[in-house]
Amino acid sequence: MTRGAAEQSAMSCEAGKQEAAERPNIVFILSDQQRWDTLGCYGQQMEITPNLDRLAREGVQFEHAFTCQPVCGPARSCLQTGRYATETGCFQNDIALPEGERTIAHWLSQAGYEVGYIGKWHLGASRLPNSNGETAGPGWVPPERRGGYRDHWLASDVLEFTSHSYDGHMFEADGSRREFPPGRYRVDAQTDWVIEYLRTRTGERPFLLVVSYLEPHHQNDHRHFEGPRGSKERFAEFAAPGDLADAAGDWREELPDYLGCCHSLDENVGRIRAEVERLGLGEETLVVYTSDHGCHFRTRNSEYKRSCHDSSLRVPLVVWGPGFRGRRIIGELVSLIDLPPTVLRAAGVEAPGYMRGRPLQELVEGTAGDWPQEVFAQISESHCGRAIRTKRWKYSVRAPDESAHPLLRDSEVYAEDFLYDLEKDPHEKDNLVRAPSLAAVRAELREALKRRMVEAGEEEPKIRPAG
């Protein structure tokens, strides 16, 4: 090799190292149905989340983070694509993500990343029959329905239907079953496989790994939240969150196990971070922790989510790693719809124009002069609804006559349903949607909601006053 060629090769090698340093590994950790106030950094008084609290102390905590769809599958479609659930077609559970949708995995894979997924997917099966009249099952997801996660796959489409807290299985990429070890709690077993993945990285390419836990979601067939054994006794002395206190629902008997699930998640986030640091990847790995939606313990409707209330919409969001260090608490309202462009920005990839959110780096860096003053949510299955939340107000509408439209994506007409003054009523106990004195407030929020619906690709609807 000539001297000039050697110098050029050395420069290329150094540039490659610099490029790798600017393109961090990304570990995206997603829990299921976790309230924001289960974390100490958000005010939880019990010792539930010391590892996540440390992550927040050393990284960035988003104080007011919200889902854009308070149900599993639709929220996940938004997280993967950066588009609203009505745009992806996954506006209810068990509707497969269309194969033509480009996800964060597609974009990062194109940019040279290894892309892997471990856990609950909930975007592969469809309750809508194919041309042969068949519907997909809850388990193995064929390659074309994995949203571009082509390098590593260990998942179940609907994990709550292929496992329980101490038994069950997920599926390898080839469709073979991987059983949870006998007596091993589901979160621990799944994290064992996450650590196994981390230990096999060669460092030749940066990676995106999505870790999607089921906890603290309830175990459907057992009709119960299932924390590690002993949770009911360990967390029995909880303080009731303000929105639950004096309400009906099943929180009195279920919250100790729910908190046990959250504590197990925290322990395993600690295991993942410790392994990242043990492997020498701490300076070049971005860790994102959030949840798909919250939980209201049957206090707002007949189940746990699918409502406009903060107990359904508000989620934890903590980010630690390159660009997200230094104990920052961001007070602006942010949405899960902002996470896909955030992940792409972290990887040095320009977000496509169709993504509806904005990268959170703008808030961290102080360059977001015109950040939205409200977050927008679509609601489905319990009803077809739309909502916005500002720092002071919660305003929600629902489509009438839904019984005639069991798969209603949207509506030309909505009726006002809820209005809460969050400054005076942070626990959303007093619905002011019919208060005459707030007619002007409702009119202003009505126009803001219609604007957000149009921005999300919907037709501008008519919104009728309550009653």
C-alpha positions in Angstrom: 0.0 0.0 0.0 1.4 3.5 -0.9 1.8 6.1 1.8 -1.1 8.1 0.4 -3.3 5.1 0.3 -2.4 4.2 3.9 -3.1 7.8 5.1 -6.4 7.7 3.3 -7.2 4.3 4.9 -6.3 5.7 8.3 -8.5 8.7 7.7 -11.4 6.5 6.6 -11.0 4.4 9.8 -10.9 7.4 12.0 -14.0 8.8 10.2 -15.7 5.5 10.7 -15.0 5.6 14.5 -16.3 9.2 14.6 -19.4 8.3 12.7 -20.0 5.3 15.0 -19.7 7.6 18.0 -22.3 9.9 16.5 -24.7 7.0 15.9 -25.4 5.5 19.3 -26.8 2.1 20.0 -30.4 2.5 21.0 -32.2 0.4 23.6 -35.9 1.3 23.5 -37.7 -0.2 26.5 -41.5 -0.3 26.4 -43.7 -1.4 29.3 -47.4 -2.0 28.9 -50.1 -0.2 30.8 -47.8 1.6 33.2 -48.9 4.8 35.0 -46.4 7.6 35.2 -46.8 7.9 39.0 -45.4 4.4 39.6 -41.9 6.0 39.4 -40.3 7.7 42.3 -39.1 10.6 40.1 -42.8 11.3 39.3 -43.7 11.3 43.0 -44.2 7.6 44.0 -43.4 7.4 47.7 -42.7 3.6 47.9 -39.3 2.2 46.9 -40.5 0.9 43.5 -38.1 2.3 40.9 -34.6 3.1 42.2 -33.0 2.2 38.8 -35.3 4.3 36.7 -35.0 7.2 39.2 -31.2 7.0 38.8 -31.7 7.0 35.0 -33.8 10.2 35.4 -31.2 11.8 37.7 -28.5 11.2 35.2 -30.5 11.7 32.0 -33.7 13.6 31.0 -37.1 13.2 32.5 -40.2 14.3 30.6 -42.6 15.4 33.3 -45.7 15.5 31.1 -45.6 12.7 28.6 -48.8 11.2 27.0 -49.8 8.4 24.7 -51.5 9.3 21.5 -53.8 6.2 21.7 -54.6 4.6 25.1 -54.7 1.0 23.9 -51.9 -1.5 23.0 -51.8 -2.1 19.3 -52.8 1.4 18.1 -50.2 3.0 20.4 -47.5 0.6 19.1 -48.3 1.4 15.5 -47.8 5.1 16.3 -44.5 4.3 18.0 -43.2 2.4 15.1 -44.3 4.7 12.3 -44.6 8.2 13.6 -48.1 8.3 12.2 -51.4 8.3 14.0 -53.4 5.1 14.3 -56.1 6.3 11.9 -53.4 6.8 9.3 -51.7 3.3 9.8 -55.1 1.6 9.9 -54.3 0.1 13.3 -56.9 2.1 15.1 -58.1 -0.9 17.2 -56.3 -3.9 18.6 -55.5 -6.9 16.5 -55.3 -5.1 13.2 -52.0 -5.9 11.5 -49.6 -3.1 10.6 -49.8 -2.9 6.8 -46.7 -4.3 5.1 -46.1 -1.1 3.2 -45.7 1.0 6.4 -42.1 2.1 7.0 -41.1 1.9 10.7 -38.1 3.1 12.7 -36.6 -0.3 12.0 -36.7 0.3 8.3 -35.2 3.7 8.5 -32.4 2.7 10.9 -31.7 -0.5 8.9 -31.3 1.6 5.8 -28.8 3.7 7.7 -26.7 0.7 8.6 -28.1 -0.3 12.0 -28.8 -3.8 13.2 -32.4 -3.9 14.2 -33.8 -6.3 16.8 -37.0 -6.9 18.7 -37.7 -8.9 21.9 -41.1 -9.2 23.5 -44.7 -8.3 22.8 -45.4 -7.0 19.2 -49.2 -6.8 18.9 -49.0 -5.6 15.3 -48.8 -8.9 13.4 -52.1 -10.6 13.8 -55.4 -9.3 12.4 -58.9 -10.1 13.4 -59.9 -9.2 9.9 -60.0 -12.4 7.8 -57.8 -12.8 4.8 -59.1 -13.9 1.3 -59.4 -17.5 2.7 -61.5 -16.4 5.6 -58.7 -17.1 8.1 -57.6 -14.9 10.9 -54.1 -14.9 12.4 -53.3 -16.2 15.9 -51.7 -14.5 18.9 -48.2 -16.1 18.6 -45.7 -16.4 15.8 -45.4 -13.4 13.5 -44.3 -14.1 9.9 -41.4 -12.1 8.6 -43.4 -9.8 6.4 -45.4 -8.7 9.4 -42.5 -7.8 11.7 -42.2 -4.1 10.7 -38.7 -4.4 9.3 -37.0 -6.0 12.4 -35.0 -8.4 10.3 -31.8 -9.0 12.2 -33.1 -10.4 15.5 -36.6 -11.5 16.5 -37.8 -13.1 19.6 -41.4 -12.2 20.3 -45.1 -13.1 20.6 -47.6 -11.1 18.8 -49.9 -11.0 21.9 -47.7 -12.1 24.7 -50.5 -12.2 27.3 -52.0 -15.0 25.2 -48.9 -17.2 25.0 -47.6 -16.8 28.6 -48.4 -16.2 32.2 -46.2 -14.6 34.9 -44.3 -17.9 35.5 -44.9 -19.9 32.3 -45.3 -19.7 28.6 -43.2 -19.0 25.5 -42.2 -16.6 22.7 -41.2 -17.4 19.2 -37.8 -17.3 17.5 -37.5 -15.9 14.0 -37.9 -19.3 12.4 -41.2 -20.0 14.4 -39.7 -22.3 17.0 -40.9 -21.8 20.5 -38.6 -20.6 23.3 -40.1 -21.5 26.6 -39.7 -19.4 29.8 -37.6 -21.4 32.3 -39.8 -23.1 35.0 -40.2 -20.8 38.0 -38.6 -17.8 36.3 -40.7 -14.6 36.4 -41.6 -13.4 32.9 -39.8 -10.1 33.1 -36.6 -11.8 34.4 -36.7 -14.4 31.7 -37.2 -11.9 29.0 -34.3 -9.8 30.3 -32.1 -12.8 30.3 -32.7 -13.0 26.6 -32.0 -9.2 26.2 -28.7 -9.6 27.9 -27.9 -12.6 25.7 -28.5 -10.4 22.7 -26.3 -7.6 24.1 -23.4 -10.0 24.7 -23.4 -11.1 21.1 -23.0 -7.7 19.6 -19.7 -7.3 17.7 -19.6 -3.5 17.6 -19.2 -3.5 13.8 -22.6 -1.8 13.5 -24.7 0.2 15.9 -27.9 -1.5 16.9 -31.5 -0.7 17.7 -33.1 -3.1 20.1 -36.7 -2.7 21.1 -37.5 -4.5 24.4 -41.3 -4.7 24.8 -42.4 -6.1 28.2 -46.0 -7.1 29.0 -45.9 -6.0 32.6 -47.6 -4.3 34.4 -50.5 -5.3 32.0 -53.1 -7.5 33.7 -53.1 -11.2 32.8 -56.3 -11.4 30.7 -57.3 -15.0 31.3 -56.6 -14.8 35.1 -58.4 -11.5 35.5 -55.6 -10.3 37.7 -52.3 -8.3 37.8 -49.5 -10.8 38.4 -46.4 -9.4 40.1 -43.6 -11.6 41.3 -44.6 -13.9 44.2 -44.9 -11.9 47.4 -45.9 -8.6 45.8 -49.2 -8.4 47.5 -47.6 -8.5 50.9 -44.5 -6.5 50.0 -46.5 -3.5 48.5 -49.6 -3.7 50.6 -49.0 -0.3 52.3 -49.3 1.8 49.2 -50.8 5.3 49.2 -53.8 5.5 46.9 -53.2 7.9 43.9 -55.6 10.8 44.0 -57.6 9.8 41.0 -58.3 6.4 42.5 -59.0 7.4 46.1 -62.7 7.1 46.9 -63.4 5.7 43.5 -64.8 2.3 42.7 -62.8 -0.2 40.5 -60.5 -2.9 41.6 -57.4 -0.9 42.6 -57.6 -1.8 46.3 -56.9 -5.5 45.6 -54.9 -5.1 42.5 -52.5 -2.3 43.1 -50.0 -4.2 45.2 -49.4 -6.7 42.4 -49.3 -3.9 39.9 -46.6 -2.2 41.8 -44.8 -5.5 42.1 -44.8 -5.7 38.3 -43.4 -2.2 38.1 -40.7 -3.0 40.7 -39.6 -6.0 38.6 -39.4 -3.9 35.5 -37.2 -1.5 37.4 -34.9 -4.2 38.6 -34.5 -5.5 35.1 -33.8 -2.0 33.6 -31.0 -2.0 36.2 -29.8 -5.3 34.9 -29.8 -4.0 31.3 -28.0 -0.8 32.1 -25.4 -2.7 34.2 -24.7 -5.0 31.2 -24.5 -2.1 28.8 -21.9 -0.5 31.1 -20.0 -3.8 31.7 -19.7 -4.2 28.0 -18.2 -0.7 27.7 -21.1 0.6 25.8 -22.4 3.2 28.3 -21.1 6.2 26.5 -22.5 5.2 23.2 -25.9 3.8 24.1 -29.1 5.7 24.3 -31.7 4.2 26.6 -35.4 5.2 26.2 -38.0 4.0 28.8 -41.7 4.6 28.4 -45.1 2.8 28.3 -47.8 2.5 25.6 -50.6 3.9 27.9 -51.6 4.1 31.6 -54.2 2.3 33.8 -57.2 3.5 35.7 -58.3 0.2 37.4 -61.9 0.1 36.1 -62.6 3.5 37.6 -63.4 5.3 34.3 -65.0 2.5 32.3 -65.4 -1.3 32.6 -61.7 -2.0 32.1 -58.3 -0.4 32.5 -57.6 2.1 29.7 -59.4 3.6 26.6 -60.4 6.8 28.2 -59.3 10.5 27.9 -58.2 10.7 31.6 -54.6 11.2 32.6 -54.7 7.8 34.3 -55.1 6.3 30.7 -53.1 8.9 28.8 -50.1 9.9 30.9 -47.0 7.7 30.8 -43.5 7.8 32.2 -40.8 8.9 29.8 -37.1 8.9 30.8 -34.2 9.1 28.3 -30.5 8.6 29.1 -27.5 8.6 26.9 -25.8 10.7 24.2 -27.7 14.0 24.0 -29.8 13.2 27.0 -27.6 13.6 30.1 -27.3 16.0 33.0 -30.4 15.7 35.2 -32.9 17.7 33.1 -36.6 17.8 33.7 -38.6 19.0 30.7 -41.9 20.5 31.5 -43.4 20.8 28.1 -46.2 18.5 27.0 -44.8 15.6 24.8 -46.4 12.6 23.1 -45.4 9.2 22.1 -45.8 10.4 18.5 -42.6 12.4 19.2 -40.5 9.4 19.8 -40.0 8.0 16.3 -38.4 11.3 15.0 -36.4 11.4 18.3 -35.0 7.9 17.6 -34.2 8.9 14.0 -32.5 12.1 15.1 -30.4 10.2 17.6 -29.3 7.9 14.8 -28.4 10.7 12.5 -31.4 10.0 10.2 -33.6 12.8 9.0 -37.2 12.1 9.9 -39.5 11.9 6.8 -42.0 14.7 6.5 -45.0 12.5 7.1 -44.0 11.8 10.7 -46.4 13.8 12.9 -44.2 14.4 15.9 -41.1 16.4 16.6 -37.7 15.2 17.9 -37.4 15.7 21.7 -33.9 16.9 21.1 -35.4 20.3 20.3 -36.6 20.6 23.9 -33.4 19.3 25.4 -31.2 21.6 23.3 -33.5 24.6 23.7 -34.2 25.1 20.0 -38.0 24.5 20.1 -39.4 28.0 20.1 -42.8 26.9 18.9 -43.5 23.6 20.7 -47.2 22.7 20.6 -49.2 23.8 23.6 -51.4 20.7 23.7 -51.1 16.9 23.0 -53.7 15.1 20.9 -55.1 11.6 21.4 -57.3 9.3 19.4 -59.4 6.8 21.4 -61.0 3.6 20.1 -62.7 0.3 21.1 -64.5 1.7 24.2 -65.8 4.4 22.0 -64.6 6.5 19.0 -63.2 9.6 20.7 -60.7 12.5 20.3 -59.1 14.5 23.0 -56.6 17.3 23.6 -54.8 18.1 26.8 -53.2 21.5 27.6 -51.4 22.3 30.8 -54.7 23.5 32.2 -57.5 21.8 30.3 -58.6 18.4 29.2 -61.2 18.4 26.5 -62.7 15.2 24.9 -65.4 14.3 22.4 -67.0 11.1 21.2 -68.8 9.9 18.2 -72.6 9.2 18.6 -74.5 6.1 17.5 -71.4 3.9 17.7 -73.3 0.7 18.1 -74.0 0.8 14.3 -70.2 1.0 13.6 -68.3 -1.6 15.6 -65.1 -0.8 13.7 -65.5 3.0 13.6 -62.2 4.6 12.6 -63.5 8.2 12.8 -66.7 10.2 12.5 -68.1 13.2 10.7 -69.8 14.3 13.9 -68.7 14.2 17.6 -70.4 15.4 20.8 -68.6 17.0 23.7 -67.9 14.5 26.4 -65.5 15.7 29.1 -63.9 19.0 30.2 -61.6 19.2 33.2 -59.8 22.2 34.8 -56.6 20.5 35.7 -55.3 23.4 37.8 -58.3 23.1 40.2 -59.1 19.5 39.6 -55.9 17.5 38.8 -57.5 14.2 39.5 -60.3 14.8 37.0 -63.3 14.4 39.3 -65.5 17.2 38.2 -66.7 17.1 34.6 -67.4 20.7 33.5 -68.5 20.0 29.9 -71.9 21.5 30.6 -70.8 24.5 32.7 -72.3 27.6 31.1 -69.5 29.8 32.4 -67.0 27.8 30.4 -68.7 28.1 27.0 -65.9 30.3 25.7 -63.2 27.9 26.9 -65.0 25.0 25.2 -65.2 27.0 22.0 -61.5 27.6 22.0 -60.6 24.0 22.8 -63.1 22.8 20.2 -61.3 24.7 17.5 -57.9 23.5 18.7 -59.1 19.9 18.7 -60.4 20.2 15.1 -57.1 21.8 14.1 -55.2 18.9 15.5 -57.5 16.3 13.9 -56.9 17.9 10.5 -53.2 18.0 11.1 -53.4 14.2 11.9 -54.9 13.6 8.4 -58.6 13.6 9.4 -61.4 15.5 7.9 -62.6 18.4 10.0 -65.7 17.2 11.9 -68.7 18.9 13.4 -68.6 18.9 17.2 -71.9 19.3 19.0 -72.2 20.8 22.4 -72.7 18.4 25.3 -76.3 17.3 25.8 
